[in-house]
């Protein structure tokens, strides 16, 4: 398939590599040139502009947030000159932007699919992402081979693109909640003489097995939040998206407010370049526990 890909960050690059391995032709664009060169070395073709990417049959994008999607992709002139029949937005964006983008694409005769993913960089590299997809059935069928190349399972969440967006926002809220709870539990144990690593070993090998507690429990046990596969500002962004979606639908989310404040605390402390698992350190600071 002739594919265009916009956004070669930590997730985008391995996704492109897996598309190429599956035999797809991929032209790429990124604001900074270094990731483009790396993807070209993998077999991609460098596009000279965003408009050139839109001459592919299908366009995939993996950008950081609403602002980046709006600035780079939601352009009337760009969409009017596009040859692509479908655009798949794989970023975590707001419900409002999903609806706005779907309407704008429809105005220009372009299909719009929302397909954010569950999985960190190493999962993307292995082609084992869980892809949360929603959009018109015909468009989902068109891009299914691309999802198969990048993920281990595609979850069809409905005909409206905002359905996948809210599912991803909800999932990230739950992950952040797990990190916060684990951080508080580890701080409590440490204050009473139980090493966080010991508690994490107990929890992840008994009542809380699985990738979320295992991944972030390991960070807490080792007091190490690098490499930052998913930085703290992105965590704050996603929790804020959840609060906004809750406000719009009149859904109380009291714990999301606590999470937002924990992220703000961590950012104020200077942890912006840490993985979002570093919100666990907020609990340790509040308990006046020593930080290495």
DOTI-240114 format. One line per field, with one value per residue (C-alpha): residue number from 1; residue in one letter; x, y, z. Coordinates in steps of 0.25 Angstrom, whole numbers, plus 5000, padded with zeros to 4 digits. Layout:
BEGIN
n (NUM / ...)
res (a / ...)
u (X / ...)
v (Y / ...)
w (Z / ...)
END
This chain:
BEGIN
n (1 / 2 / 3 / 4 / 5 / 6 / 7 / 8 / 9 / 10 / 11 / 12 / 13 / 14 / 15 / 16 / 17 / 18 / 19 / 20 / 21 / 22 / 23 / 24 / 25 / 26 / 27 / 28 / 29 / 30 / 31 / 32 / 33 / 34 / 35 / 36 / 37 / 38 / 39 / 40 / 41 / 42 / 43 / 44 / 45 / 46 / 47 / 48 / 49 / 50 / 51 / 52 / 53 / 54 / 55 / 56 / 57 / 58 / 59 / 60 / 61 / 62 / 63 / 64 / 65 / 66 / 67 / 68 / 69 / 70 / 71 / 72 / 73 / 74 / 75 / 76 / 77 / 78 / 79 / 80 / 81 / 82 / 83 / 84 / 85 / 86 / 87 / 88 / 89 / 90 / 91 / 92 / 93 / 94 / 95 / 96 / 97 / 98 / 99 / 100 / 101 / 102 / 103 / 104 / 105 / 106 / 107 / 108 / 109 / 110 / 111 / 112 / 113 / 114 / 115 / 116 / 117 / 118 / 119 / 120 / 121 / 122 / 123 / 124 / 125 / 126 / 127 / 128 / 129 / 130 / 131 / 132 / 133 / 134 / 135 / 136 / 137 / 138 / 139 / 140 / 141 / 142 / 143 / 144 / 145 / 146 / 147 / 148 / 149 / 150 / 151 / 152 / 153 / 154 / 155 / 156 / 157 / 158 / 159 / 160 / 161 / 162 / 163 / 164 / 165 / 166 / 167 / 168 / 169 / 170 / 171 / 172 / 173 / 174 / 175 / 176 / 177 / 178 / 179 / 180 / 181 / 182 / 183 / 184 / 185 / 186 / 187 / 188 / 189 / 190 / 191 / 192 / 193 / 194 / 195 / 196 / 197 / 198 / 199 / 200 / 201 / 202 / 203 / 204 / 205 / 206 / 207 / 208 / 209 / 210 / 211 / 212 / 213 / 214 / 215 / 216 / 217 / 218 / 219 / 220 / 221 / 222 / 223 / 224 / 225 / 226 / 227 / 228 / 229 / 230 / 231 / 232 / 233 / 234 / 235 / 236 / 237 / 238 / 239 / 240 / 241 / 242 / 243 / 244 / 245 / 246 / 247 / 248 / 249 / 250 / 251 / 252 / 253 / 254 / 255 / 256 / 257 / 258 / 259 / 260 / 261 / 262 / 263 / 264 / 265 / 266 / 267 / 268 / 269 / 270 / 271 / 272 / 273 / 274 / 275 / 276 / 277 / 278 / 279 / 280 / 281 / 282 / 283 / 284 / 285 / 286 / 287 / 288 / 289 / 290 / 291 / 292)
res (x / x / x / x / x / x / x / x / x / x / x / x / x / x / x / x / x / x / x / x / x / x / x / x / x / x / x / x / x / x / x / x / x / x / x / x / x / x / x / x / x / x / x / x / x / x / x / x / x / x / x / x / x / x / x / x / x / x / x / x / x / x / x / x / x / x / x / x / x / x / x / x / x / x / x / x / x / x / x / x / x / x / x / x / x / x / x / x / x / x / x / x / x / x / x / x / x / x / x / x / x / x / x / x / x / x / x / x / x / x / x / x / x / x / x / x / x / x / x / x / x / x / x / x / x / x / x / x / x / x / x / x / x / x / x / x / x / x / x / x / x / x / x / x / x / x / x / x / x / x / x / x / x / x / x / x / x / x / x / x / x / x / x / x / x / x / x / x / x / x / x / x / x / x / x / x / x / x / x / x / x / x / x / x / x / x / x / x / x / x / x / x / x / x / x / x / x / x / x / x / x / x / x / x / x / x / x / x / x / x / x / x / x / x / x / x / x / x / x / x / x / x / x / x / x / x / x / x / x / x / x / x / x / x / x / x / x / x / x / x / x / x / x / x / x / x / x / x / x / x / x / x / x / x / x / x / x / x / x / x / x / x / x / x / x / x / x / x / x / x / x / x / x / x / x / x / x / x / x / x / x / x / x / x / x / x / x / x / x / x / x / x)
u (5000 / 5005 / 5005 / 5009 / 5014 / 5015 / 5021 / 5034 / 5035 / 5038 / 5026 / 5025 / 5039 / 5037 / 5023 / 5028 / 5039 / 5029 / 5020 / 5033 / 5036 / 5021 / 5024 / 5017 / 5023 / 5024 / 5027 / 5030 / 5031 / 5035 / 5038 / 5052 / 5061 / 5069 / 5057 / 5054 / 5068 / 5067 / 5054 / 5060 / 5071 / 5060 / 5054 / 5045 / 5045 / 5046 / 5035 / 5039 / 5026 / 5014 / 5006 / 5015 / 5011 / 4997 / 4999 / 5000 / 4987 / 4986 / 4992 / 4996 / 5000 / 5006 / 5007 / 5008 / 4995 / 4983 / 4992 / 5001 / 4990 / 4983 / 4995 / 5001 / 4989 / 4975 / 4978 / 4968 / 4978 / 4985 / 4973 / 4967 / 4980 / 4981 / 4980 / 4979 / 4965 / 4967 / 4975 / 4977 / 4981 / 4988 / 4991 / 4984 / 4975 / 4963 / 4948 / 4946 / 4957 / 4953 / 4940 / 4945 / 4955 / 4945 / 4936 / 4947 / 4952 / 4938 / 4936 / 4948 / 4944 / 4954 / 4951 / 4956 / 4959 / 4964 / 4973 / 4981 / 4990 / 4993 / 5008 / 5021 / 5033 / 5038 / 5024 / 5023 / 5037 / 5032 / 5019 / 5011 / 5002 / 4988 / 4981 / 4968 / 4961 / 4948 / 4942 / 4934 / 4934 / 4939 / 4951 / 4954 / 4955 / 4964 / 4974 / 4973 / 4986 / 4994 / 4988 / 4992 / 5007 / 5008 / 5000 / 4996 / 4981 / 4972 / 4959 / 4948 / 4941 / 4930 / 4927 / 4930 / 4945 / 4943 / 4939 / 4954 / 4959 / 4951 / 4955 / 4969 / 4967 / 4960 / 4971 / 4982 / 4974 / 4974 / 4989 / 4992 / 4983 / 4991 / 5004 / 4999 / 4993 / 5006 / 5014 / 5006 / 5007 / 5022 / 5024 / 5015 / 5023 / 5037 / 5033 / 5030 / 5043 / 5039 / 5048 / 5039 / 5046 / 5042 / 5027 / 5027 / 5033 / 5021 / 5010 / 5015 / 5016 / 5003 / 4991 / 4995 / 5003 / 5003 / 5010 / 5005 / 5009 / 5022 / 5027 / 5024 / 5027 / 5041 / 5043 / 5038 / 5046 / 5059 / 5056 / 5059 / 5050 / 5059 / 5058 / 5046 / 5037 / 5025 / 5029 / 5022 / 5016 / 5009 / 5003 / 4998 / 4992 / 4984 / 4979 / 4974 / 4967 / 4960 / 4956 / 4951 / 4943 / 4937 / 4933 / 4926 / 4918 / 4915 / 4924 / 4930 / 4945 / 4950 / 4962 / 4966 / 4967 / 4977 / 4985 / 4986 / 4991 / 5001 / 5006 / 5007 / 5015 / 5025 / 5026 / 5028 / 5039 / 5046 / 5043 / 5038 / 5048 / 5045 / 5036 / 5022 / 5024 / 5032 / 5019 / 5021 / 5033 / 5022 / 5017 / 5031 / 5034 / 5021 / 5025 / 5039 / 5046 / 5060 / 5062 / 5074)
v (5000 / 5014 / 5021 / 5035 / 5036 / 5049 / 5050 / 5042 / 5043 / 5031 / 5024 / 5028 / 5023 / 5008 / 5008 / 5013 / 5002 / 4991 / 4996 / 4996 / 4981 / 4977 / 4982 / 4995 / 5007 / 5019 / 5034 / 5041 / 5055 / 5061 / 5075 / 5071 / 5064 / 5054 / 5044 / 5045 / 5041 / 5029 / 5025 / 5026 / 5017 / 5007 / 5008 / 5020 / 5031 / 5046 / 5055 / 5070 / 5075 / 5071 / 5073 / 5063 / 5053 / 5055 / 5050 / 5036 / 5027 / 5027 / 5036 / 5032 / 5043 / 5041 / 5055 / 5060 / 5067 / 5075 / 5087 / 5080 / 5073 / 5086 / 5093 / 5083 / 5075 / 5083 / 5092 / 5095 / 5097 / 5085 / 5076 / 5082 / 5077 / 5064 / 5051 / 5042 / 5035 / 5033 / 5039 / 5031 / 5040 / 5031 / 5042 / 5043 / 5056 / 5062 / 5058 / 5072 / 5071 / 5057 / 5063 / 5075 / 5067 / 5057 / 5068 / 5076 / 5063 / 5060 / 5074 / 5070 / 5056 / 5050 / 5038 / 5040 / 5029 / 5031 / 5020 / 5023 / 5012 / 5005 / 5002 / 5008 / 5010 / 4996 / 4990 / 4998 / 4993 / 4979 / 4982 / 4978 / 4990 / 4990 / 4999 / 5006 / 5009 / 5016 / 5021 / 5017 / 5002 / 5004 / 5012 / 5003 / 4991 / 4999 / 5002 / 4988 / 4983 / 4995 / 4992 / 4978 / 4982 / 4991 / 4984 / 4970 / 4974 / 4984 / 4988 / 4993 / 5003 / 5009 / 5017 / 5031 / 5035 / 5041 / 5027 / 5023 / 5036 / 5035 / 5020 / 5024 / 5036 / 5027 / 5016 / 5027 / 5032 / 5018 / 5016 / 5029 / 5025 / 5012 / 5020 / 5029 / 5018 / 5010 / 5022 / 5025 / 5010 / 5010 / 5023 / 5017 / 5004 / 5012 / 5021 / 5008 / 5001 / 4993 / 4996 / 5000 / 4989 / 4978 / 4983 / 4984 / 4970 / 4965 / 4973 / 4970 / 4955 / 4953 / 4962 / 4972 / 4965 / 4971 / 4981 / 4994 / 4990 / 4983 / 4994 / 5006 / 4997 / 4995 / 5010 / 5012 / 5001 / 5006 / 5021 / 5023 / 5029 / 5029 / 5026 / 5035 / 5027 / 5036 / 5049 / 5055 / 5067 / 5057 / 5050 / 5064 / 5066 / 5053 / 5054 / 5068 / 5063 / 5053 / 5065 / 5073 / 5061 / 5058 / 5073 / 5073 / 5060 / 5064 / 5052 / 5055 / 5051 / 5054 / 5046 / 5052 / 5065 / 5059 / 5053 / 5067 / 5073 / 5062 / 5064 / 5079 / 5077 / 5068 / 5078 / 5089 / 5081 / 5080 / 5066 / 5070 / 5061 / 5049 / 5038 / 5040 / 5029 / 5040 / 5045 / 5034 / 5043 / 5053 / 5044 / 5042 / 5057 / 5059 / 5048 / 5055 / 5042 / 5044 / 5045 / 5039)
w (5000 / 4997 / 5011 / 5016 / 5030 / 5038 / 5052 / 5054 / 5069 / 5079 / 5074 / 5060 / 5056 / 5060 / 5054 / 5040 / 5041 / 5043 / 5032 / 5023 / 5028 / 5024 / 5009 / 5009 / 5002 / 5012 / 5010 / 5023 / 5028 / 5042 / 5047 / 5050 / 5040 / 5048 / 5050 / 5035 / 5032 / 5041 / 5034 / 5021 / 5025 / 5029 / 5014 / 5015 / 5005 / 5010 / 5006 / 5003 / 5010 / 5017 / 5004 / 4998 / 5008 / 5005 / 4991 / 4997 / 4996 / 5012 / 5022 / 5036 / 5046 / 5060 / 5066 / 5081 / 5084 / 5079 / 5075 / 5067 / 5059 / 5057 / 5052 / 5043 / 5038 / 5039 / 5028 / 5017 / 5006 / 5010 / 5010 / 4997 / 4990 / 4996 / 4988 / 5000 / 5002 / 5017 / 5028 / 5041 / 5053 / 5063 / 5073 / 5087 / 5084 / 5090 / 5087 / 5082 / 5072 / 5067 / 5064 / 5057 / 5049 / 5044 / 5039 / 5032 / 5025 / 5021 / 5015 / 5006 / 5003 / 5011 / 5021 / 5035 / 5045 / 5060 / 5064 / 5076 / 5082 / 5095 / 5097 / 5100 / 5090 / 5092 / 5089 / 5076 / 5072 / 5074 / 5066 / 5078 / 5080 / 5083 / 5073 / 5078 / 5065 / 5061 / 5048 / 5036 / 5034 / 5020 / 5024 / 5035 / 5025 / 5016 / 5027 / 5034 / 5027 / 5033 / 5047 / 5045 / 5042 / 5054 / 5065 / 5071 / 5072 / 5067 / 5075 / 5067 / 5075 / 5066 / 5054 / 5060 / 5062 / 5075 / 5081 / 5080 / 5085 / 5098 / 5100 / 5099 / 5109 / 5118 / 5117 / 5120 / 5132 / 5138 / 5136 / 5142 / 5154 / 5155 / 5156 / 5166 / 5175 / 5174 / 5177 / 5190 / 5194 / 5192 / 5200 / 5211 / 5212 / 5211 / 5223 / 5231 / 5227 / 5215 / 5203 / 5191 / 5182 / 5192 / 5192 / 5177 / 5176 / 5185 / 5177 / 5163 / 5166 / 5174 / 5173 / 5162 / 5151 / 5137 / 5129 / 5136 / 5150 / 5145 / 5137 / 5146 / 5159 / 5153 / 5152 / 5166 / 5171 / 5165 / 5167 / 5152 / 5141 / 5129 / 5118 / 5117 / 5107 / 5111 / 5117 / 5129 / 5121 / 5112 / 5124 / 5129 / 5115 / 5115 / 5129 / 5125 / 5113 / 5122 / 5132 / 5120 / 5114 / 5128 / 5129 / 5115 / 5118 / 5133 / 5138 / 5151 / 5152 / 5165 / 5165 / 5151 / 5159 / 5169 / 5157 / 5150 / 5163 / 5164 / 5150 / 5153 / 5165 / 5158 / 5147 / 5157 / 5163 / 5150 / 5145 / 5131 / 5125 / 5133 / 5129 / 5134 / 5145 / 5152 / 5158 / 5168 / 5174 / 5178 / 5188 / 5194 / 5194 / 5202 / 5212 / 5213 / 5209 / 5203 / 5188 / 5182)
END
